[in-house]
Amino acid sequence: MNFSVAHAILGPYESSYPHRIESSVEVYYILEGEGLMYIDDEQAPVGPGKLVYIPPGSVQNIKNITSRELKFLCIVSPPWRGENEELCLE
């Protein structure tokens, strides 16, 4: 397969770290909960059934905005590799 899939869970009001993957496309599929998706300088609300496309090289993160868990799938193509991911902490 030319992709990887991960199941992610963010607790109430948690956020993922801003990061980028230069050589891979990412797609998030929201299973449960509500959040805000940040991609470069844009943000948008997300909820169950929402599919989010993240272009290669984009700085992105997601934030849970409720007191319930935010559950989503992360699909990465080509497959995710730790050495290809860069944290973008200020």
C-alpha positions as a Markdown table, in Angstrom:
| # | Residue | x | y | z |
|---|---|---|---|---|
| 1 | Met | 0.0 | 0.0 | 0.0 |
| 2 | Asn | 1.2 | 3.5 | -0.7 |
| 3 | Phe | -0.4 | 5.1 | 2.5 |
| 4 | Ser | -0.5 | 4.7 | 6.2 |
| 5 | Val | -3.5 | 5.0 | 8.5 |
| 6 | Ala | -3.5 | 6.0 | 12.2 |
| 7 | His | -6.3 | 6.4 | 14.7 |
| 8 | Ala | -5.9 | 9.5 | 16.8 |
| 9 | Ile | -7.6 | 10.7 | 19.9 |
| 10 | Leu | -7.3 | 14.1 | 21.5 |
| 11 | Gly | -8.7 | 14.6 | 25.0 |
| 12 | Pro | -10.9 | 17.5 | 26.0 |
| 13 | Tyr | -9.4 | 20.8 | 24.9 |
| 14 | Glu | -6.1 | 19.2 | 23.8 |
| 15 | Ser | -4.3 | 20.1 | 20.6 |
| 16 | Ser | -1.8 | 18.3 | 18.4 |
| 17 | Tyr | 1.6 | 19.9 | 17.9 |
| 18 | Pro | 1.9 | 22.0 | 14.8 |
| 19 | His | 3.9 | 20.0 | 12.2 |
| 20 | Arg | 4.6 | 19.5 | 8.6 |
| 21 | Ile | 5.4 | 16.6 | 6.3 |
| 22 | Glu | 7.2 | 17.8 | 3.2 |
| 23 | Ser | 6.8 | 14.8 | 1.0 |
| 24 | Ser | 3.3 | 13.5 | 1.9 |
| 25 | Val | -0.3 | 14.3 | 1.6 |
| 26 | Glu | -2.4 | 14.0 | 4.7 |
| 27 | Val | -6.1 | 13.4 | 5.0 |
| 28 | Tyr | -8.0 | 13.6 | 8.3 |
| 29 | Tyr | -11.4 | 11.9 | 8.6 |
| 30 | Ile | -13.2 | 13.0 | 11.8 |
| 31 | Leu | -15.0 | 10.2 | 13.5 |
| 32 | Glu | -16.3 | 11.8 | 16.8 |
| 33 | Gly | -16.2 | 15.2 | 18.5 |
| 34 | Glu | -15.6 | 18.7 | 17.3 |
| 35 | Gly | -12.5 | 20.7 | 16.7 |
| 36 | Leu | -10.7 | 23.4 | 14.8 |
| 37 | Met | -8.3 | 22.4 | 12.0 |
| 38 | Tyr | -5.4 | 24.7 | 11.3 |
| 39 | Ile | -3.6 | 24.6 | 8.0 |
| 40 | Asp | -1.0 | 27.3 | 7.4 |
| 41 | Asp | -2.8 | 30.6 | 7.9 |
| 42 | Glu | -6.3 | 29.1 | 7.6 |
| 43 | Gln | -8.6 | 27.5 | 10.2 |
| 44 | Ala | -12.0 | 25.7 | 9.9 |
| 45 | Pro | -14.4 | 23.9 | 12.2 |
| 46 | Val | -14.5 | 20.1 | 11.9 |
| 47 | Gly | -16.9 | 17.4 | 13.1 |
| 48 | Pro | -18.1 | 13.9 | 12.4 |
| 49 | Gly | -17.9 | 12.9 | 8.7 |
| 50 | Lys | -15.7 | 15.8 | 7.8 |
| 51 | Leu | -12.7 | 15.0 | 5.5 |
| 52 | Val | -9.7 | 17.4 | 5.6 |
| 53 | Tyr | -7.1 | 17.5 | 2.8 |
| 54 | Ile | -3.6 | 18.7 | 4.0 |
| 55 | Pro | -1.2 | 19.5 | 1.1 |
| 56 | Pro | 2.5 | 18.4 | 1.4 |
| 57 | Gly | 4.6 | 20.9 | 3.3 |
| 58 | Ser | 1.7 | 22.6 | 5.0 |
| 59 | Val | 2.0 | 23.5 | 8.7 |
| 60 | Gln | -1.0 | 21.9 | 10.4 |
| 61 | Asn | -2.5 | 20.9 | 13.7 |
| 62 | Ile | -5.9 | 20.2 | 15.1 |
| 63 | Lys | -7.5 | 21.3 | 18.4 |
| 64 | Asn | -10.4 | 19.7 | 20.3 |
| 65 | Ile | -12.8 | 22.4 | 21.3 |
| 66 | Thr | -15.1 | 20.4 | 23.6 |
| 67 | Ser | -15.2 | 18.4 | 26.8 |
| 68 | Arg | -15.5 | 15.2 | 24.8 |
| 69 | Glu | -12.8 | 13.2 | 23.0 |
| 70 | Leu | -12.0 | 14.1 | 19.4 |
| 71 | Lys | -11.4 | 11.0 | 17.4 |
| 72 | Phe | -10.1 | 10.9 | 13.8 |
| 73 | Leu | -8.2 | 8.9 | 11.3 |
| 74 | Cys | -4.9 | 10.2 | 9.8 |
| 75 | Ile | -4.2 | 8.9 | 6.3 |
| 76 | Val | -0.8 | 9.7 | 4.9 |
| 77 | Ser | 0.5 | 9.0 | 1.4 |
| 78 | Pro | 3.2 | 8.0 | 0.9 |
| 79 | Pro | 3.3 | 6.3 | 4.2 |
| 80 | Trp | 4.2 | 8.3 | 7.3 |
| 81 | Arg | 7.8 | 8.0 | 8.5 |
| 82 | Gly | 9.1 | 9.9 | 11.6 |
| 83 | Glu | 12.2 | 11.3 | 9.8 |
| 84 | Asn | 9.9 | 13.1 | 7.3 |
| 85 | Glu | 7.9 | 14.9 | 10.0 |
| 86 | Glu | 9.0 | 18.3 | 11.3 |
| 87 | Leu | 7.6 | 19.8 | 14.5 |
| 88 | Cys | 6.9 | 23.5 | 14.1 |
| 89 | Leu | 7.1 | 24.8 | 17.6 |
| 90 | Glu | 7.6 | 28.5 | 18.2 |
